[in-house]
């Protein structure tokens, strides 16, 4: 079930049982990143929004697209 980014404040919210879905608006490249992966990299107490803003689309960056890899939608997926 998709939600906006403000549903999760810190990476450890909801017990870390959620995923971050990112889709590039330019080329439709998509990736689903589990919270457990983000928690291993950054820790449970880091805020989600600054981390999500650091992501970029690799295919668009490699081919020097007009969006520069930074034009994407980010949603939270929480299982029922």
TORMARVEX-10654 format. One line per 4 residues: their letters; for each residue x, y, z of N, C-alpha, C. Coordinates in pm, 1 decimal, padded with zeros to 6 digits. Layout:
a	X Y Z X Y Z X Y Z | ...
This chain:
xxxx	00084.2 -00117.1 00000.0 00000.0 00000.0 00000.0 00089.7 00124.7 00000.0 | 00083.3 00208.7 -00102.0 00174.1 00323.5 -00109.7 00128.6 00442.3 -00025.3 | 00226.0 00510.6 00033.8 00202.0 00630.9 00113.0 00306.2 00735.5 00075.1 | 00279.9 00860.3 00109.4 00376.9 00968.0 00088.6 00492.6 00953.4 00187.4
xxxx	00602.4 01021.9 00161.7 00721.8 01011.4 00246.6 00699.2 01058.7 00389.5 | 00604.6 01150.1 00411.4 00584.8 01202.0 00546.8 00520.9 01100.5 00641.4 | 00479.1 00985.2 00590.5 00423.4 00879.2 00675.3 00531.3 00819.7 00766.3 | 00655.2 00818.8 00719.7 00768.7 00766.1 00795.8 00860.0 00883.4 00831.0
xxxx	00891.2 00899.8 00959.2 00982.6 01006.9 01000.0 01125.9 00954.8 01005.7 | 01145.0 00848.2 01080.2 01278.5 00789.9 01096.2 01280.7 00650.3 01036.1 | 01398.8 00603.3 01002.3 01411.0 00473.6 00935.1 01358.3 00357.5 01018.8 | 01362.2 00367.8 01150.0 01317.1 00259.3 01236.2 01166.7 00256.9 01261.6
xxxx	01091.5 00353.5 01207.9 00946.3 00356.0 01228.0 00881.7 00230.9 01168.5 | 00771.3 00189.3 01228.3 00697.6 00068.8 01187.5 00785.1 -00055.5 01196.8 | 00881.3 -00052.7 01286.5 00967.9 -00168.5 01307.3 01059.1 -00196.9 01189.2 | 01074.1 -00101.7 01098.4 01158.9 -00123.0 00981.7 01099.0 -00217.4 00879.3
xxxx	00966.6 -00239.2 00887.3 00899.4 -00329.9 00793.3 00824.5 -00246.2 00689.9 | 00898.4 -00184.4 00602.2 00843.3 -00104.6 00493.4 00949.4 -00095.3 00384.8 | 00913.6 -00042.3 00270.3 01009.2 -00026.4 00160.2 00993.1 00111.5 00098.9 | 01101.4 00163.3 00044.3 01100.8 00291.4 -00024.7 01100.3 00263.5 -00174.6
xxxx	00995.3 00307.3 -00241.4 00984.5 00290.2 -00385.8 01020.8 00419.3 -00456.5 | 01114.2 00412.6 -00549.6 01158.2 00530.6 -00623.7 01140.3 00502.8 -00772.6 | 01077.1 00597.9 -00844.3 01056.4 00584.7 -00988.5 01095.8 00714.3 -01057.0 | 01182.3 00704.1 -01157.5 01227.6 00820.5 -01233.5 01114.0 00867.1 -01325.3
xxxx	01082.8 00994.6 -01323.4 00977.3 01048.7 -01409.4 01020.9 01057.7 -01554.4 | 01149.0 01062.0 -01578.4 01201.7 01079.7 -01713.5 01204.8 00947.6 -01791.7 | 01260.6 00842.8 -01733.1 01278.4 00716.4 -01806.5 01199.5 00599.5 -01747.0 | 01124.6 00619.7 -01639.8 01045.9 00516.4 -01571.0 01129.2 00406.0 -01505.7
xxxx	01256.9 00429.2 -01486.3 01339.6 00334.3 -01411.7 01289.9 00333.8 -01267.8 | 01271.0 00215.7 -01209.5 01216.0 00206.3 -01073.9 01300.5 00113.0 -00988.2 | 01293.6 00137.5 -00857.7 01364.1 00053.2 -00761.6 01286.4 00051.9 -00631.3 | 01279.9 -00063.4 -00567.9 01216.6 -00079.8 -00438.2 01327.4 -00114.2 -00338.2
xxxx	01346.9 -00026.9 -00239.5 01456.3 -00042.0 -00143.2 01397.3 -00077.7 -00007.1 | 01427.1 -00196.7 00044.7 01373.8 -00234.3 00175.9 01434.1 -00149.2 00287.5 | 01354.7 -00125.9 00391.4 01400.0 -00045.4 00505.8 01520.2 -00109.5 00573.0 | 01526.3 -00241.6 00575.2 01639.5 -00309.2 00640.1 01771.9 -00271.7 00574.0
xxxx	01772.5 -00253.7 00443.0 01894.0 -00211.6 00372.7 01934.8 -00070.6 00414.2 | 01837.3 00021.0 00419.8 01865.8 00159.3 00459.5 01911.0 00167.3 00605.0 | 01850.7 00085.5 00690.9 01888.1 00084.0 00832.6 02032.1 00035.9 00850.0 | 02072.6 -00065.7 00771.1 02211.2 -00113.0 00778.1 02309.7 -00004.6 00736.2
xxxx	02273.3 00075.5 00635.9 02363.9 00180.3 00587.7 02369.6 00301.5 00679.1 | 02251.9 00346.5 00727.8 02244.3 00475.8 00796.5 02207.4 00469.1 00944.3 | 02152.5 00358.2 00993.1 02108.8 00347.8 01132.3 01959.9 00377.0 01146.6 | 01900.6 00331.2 01257.1 01756.1 00341.2 01277.8 01706.3 00482.5 01305.1
xxxx	01790.7 00569.4 01358.1 01744.3 00700.8 01402.7 01760.4 00812.0 01299.4 | 01809.6 00782.4 01181.2 01823.4 00884.5 01077.2 01687.3 00915.2 01015.9 | 01666.6 01039.0 00974.6 01541.3 01079.6 00910.4 01539.3 01032.8 00764.8 | 01419.8 00996.2 00718.6 01405.7 00939.5 00584.8 01417.5 01043.9 00473.9
xxxx	01356.8 01159.3 00488.9 01349.9 01257.2 00379.8 01489.0 01300.4 00331.0 | 01583.6 01337.5 00418.6 01716.6 01374.3 00366.9 01786.7 01259.6 00294.2 | 01763.5 01137.6 00338.9 01824.8 01022.5 00272.8 01762.1 01002.2 00135.1 | 01630.3 01012.0 00125.9 01561.1 00993.3 -00002.5 01599.7 01101.2 -00103.1
xxxx	01630.5 01220.2 -00057.1 01669.7 01327.9 -00147.6 01807.9 01304.9 -00209.5 | 01887.0 01218.2 -00151.4 02021.5 01190.7 -00203.3 02021.6 01092.8 -00319.5 | 01912.5 01017.8 -00339.5 01907.8 00918.8 -00446.7 01900.6 00985.3 -00583.1 | 01943.0 00913.2 -00685.2 01936.4 00961.9 -00822.7 01917.4 00843.1 -00916.2
xxxx	01877.5 00869.7 -01038.9 01855.5 00766.1 -01139.1 01986.0 00742.5 -01215.0 | 02041.8 00625.0 -01201.4 02169.7 00593.1 -01266.9 02162.2 00597.8 -01419.3 | 02057.7 00540.5 -01483.5 02053.6 00547.6 -01630.3 02049.4 00691.2 -01682.7 | 01974.7 00778.6 -01618.4 01966.1 00917.7 -01664.9 02096.4 00993.6 -01641.8
xxxx	02165.0 00964.3 -01533.0 02292.2 01029.9 -01504.9 02398.2 00985.9 -01606.0 | 02397.4 00857.7 -01642.3 02496.2 00804.3 -01735.6 02480.7 00857.5 -01876.4 | 02358.9 00884.2 -01919.2 02340.3 00931.6 -02057.1 02321.1 01082.7 -02065.0 | 02347.7 01151.1 -01955.5 02340.3 01297.9 -01948.9 02202.1 01349.6 -01989.5
xxxx	02101.3 01292.8 -01929.9 01961.5 01329.8 -01955.1 01933.5 01470.5 -01900.1 | 01828.3 01532.7 -01949.1 01792.5 01669.2 -01906.2 01755.5 01674.3 -01758.1 | 01702.1 01565.2 -01704.0 01661.2 01565.8 -01563.1 01779.8 01548.8 -01468.9 | 01894.8 01510.6 -01520.9 02017.4 01489.3 -01442.4 01999.3 01382.6 -01335.1
xxxx	01899.8 01296.0 -01351.3 01878.4 01186.9 -01257.8 01809.7 01225.2 -01128.4 | 01765.2 01349.7 -01113.3 01707.4 01396.0 -00986.8 01556.5 01418.8 -00992.5 | 01489.6 01381.7 -01100.6 01345.3 01402.5 -01113.9 01274.2 01269.4 -01092.4 | 01237.9 01238.9 -00965.6 01175.8 01110.0 -00938.1 01064.4 01122.4 -00834.7
xxxx	00976.9 01019.9 -00834.3 00871.2 01007.0 -00734.4 00919.9 00908.2 -00628.6 | 00893.1 00937.3 -00503.0 00930.2 00848.0 -00394.5 00806.5 00820.1 -00309.6 | 00777.7 00690.6 -00288.3 00663.5 00648.4 -00208.2 00708.5 00542.3 -00108.6 | 00632.3 00530.9 -00001.3 00655.7 00430.7 00101.8 00556.8 00315.4 00080.8
xxxx	00607.0 00193.6 00086.5 00521.3 00074.8 00076.1 00524.5 00003.3 00211.3 | 00407.4 -00006.2 00274.0 00394.5 -00074.2 00403.2 00305.7 -00196.0 00383.2 | 00353.7 -00316.9 00415.4 00269.5 -00434.8 00398.4 00154.4 -00434.9 00497.2 | 00047.9 -00498.1 00458.5 -00069.2 -00505.5 00547.1 -00052.1 -00610.2 00652.1
